[in-house]
Amino acid sequence: MTKAQLKELEADLWRAADTRTRDLLLPRLISGKLPVEALPIAFPPSMAAAPAH
């Protein structure tokens, strides 16, 4: 197996792991079964809420 083929295999394995993680977590996030209130999530300035008028 060449170095390029090994790199492609590694990339495929990472994609598969990412897909599986998404498929397991997304339904729990959407349903509220996975609490996220305590996570230290910081929104970028571009997503900041506009001040109320």
C-alpha positions as CSV (number, residue, x, y, z in Angstrom):
1,M,0.0,0.0,0.0
2,T,1.4,3.4,-1.0
3,K,1.7,6.4,1.3
4,A,-1.1,8.1,-0.7
5,Q,-3.4,5.1,-0.2
6,L,-2.7,5.1,3.5
7,K,-3.6,8.8,3.8
8,E,-6.8,8.2,1.9
9,L,-7.7,5.3,4.1
10,E,-7.1,7.4,7.2
11,A,-9.2,10.2,5.8
12,D,-12.0,7.7,5.1
13,L,-11.8,6.3,8.7
14,W,-12.0,9.9,10.1
15,R,-15.1,10.7,8.0
16,A,-16.8,7.5,9.1
17,A,-16.1,8.3,12.8
18,D,-17.4,11.9,12.3
19,T,-20.5,10.6,10.7
20,R,-21.2,8.0,13.4
21,T,-20.6,10.7,16.1
22,R,-23.0,13.0,14.4
23,D,-25.6,10.3,13.9
24,L,-25.5,9.4,17.6
25,L,-25.4,12.9,19.1
26,L,-27.7,14.9,16.8
27,P,-31.0,13.2,17.8
28,R,-30.1,13.6,21.5
29,L,-29.3,17.3,21.0
30,I,-32.5,17.9,19.1
31,S,-34.7,16.0,21.6
32,G,-33.2,17.7,24.6
33,K,-32.0,14.4,26.1
34,L,-28.4,15.8,26.1
35,P,-28.2,18.8,28.3
36,V,-26.0,21.6,27.1
37,E,-26.9,24.5,29.4
38,A,-23.7,24.1,31.5
39,L,-21.4,24.0,28.5
40,P,-19.1,27.0,28.2
41,I,-20.3,28.0,24.7
42,A,-19.2,31.4,23.5
43,F,-20.9,32.8,20.4
44,P,-18.8,34.8,17.9
45,P,-19.6,38.5,17.8
46,S,-21.4,38.1,14.4
47,M,-24.0,36.0,16.2
48,A,-24.6,38.4,19.1
49,A,-28.2,39.3,19.7
50,A,-29.2,42.8,18.5
51,P,-30.0,45.2,21.4
52,A,-33.8,45.6,22.0
53,H,-35.2,48.9,21.0
